[in-house]
C-alpha cells in the first residue's frame, strides 16, 4: 500500500481526498479502538483480531448505535 501511495504521489495522480470524511465521530471512535488495540496486544494479527472483535461487539450492543 505504501509503495502504491508513493507511486501515485510521484505521478501526480492524487485522488480527491476531500470527499472522504476524516473528522467525524465514527472516525474518532475507530482511532480510539486502534489505539486501545496497540496498548493491549503487540502482534499485528492479534491487533487486527482485537479491532474486529471490538467493532463486532459494538454492532451487537444497542447503546453504541443510538444516543
N, C-alpha and C positions, 0 to 999 in steps of 0.2 A: 504494500500500500504506500509506504513512504517513497519508494522509488517511482511509483506512478505519479505521485503528487509532485515530486521534483521534476519529472518529465513535463507535466502539464504546465508548471510554472515557467520552465525554460522555453517552452514553445509559445508561451503567451496565450494559451487557450483556457484561462481560468474561467470556471463556470460562475454564474451569478449567485454568490452565496447569500445575498440579501434576502432571498426568498425562503431561507431556512431560519426558523426561529432559534435564537440562542439565549434569550433572557426570559424564559417562561418558567412557571412553577414546575412543570414536568422536567425540564432540563435541569433545574436546580435540584430537584428530587433525585434524579439519576446521578448527578455528580456526588451527592451525599452517599448514595448506595455504593458507588465505585470507591469513594474514599474509605467508607467503612470496610469494604472488602479488602482493601490494602492493609488496613490495620489488623484484620482478623486472620488472614492467610497470606502465605508468601508465594506459593506456586501459581503460575498463570492459569493452569487448568482449574485449580481449586477456586481461584478468584472468580473465574467465569461461572463456575457452578454456584458459588455463593450469590453472585449477582442474579443469575437466573432464578434461583430458589427464592430470593427475597422479592423479586418482581412478580413471580407467580403467586407467592403468598399474598401480596398486596392486591392482586386481581381478585382473589377469593374473599378478601375481607372488605365488607361494605364501607367501613369508616374511611378507607383510602379513596373510594370512588365518589363519595358525597361529602359535602361540607356540613 
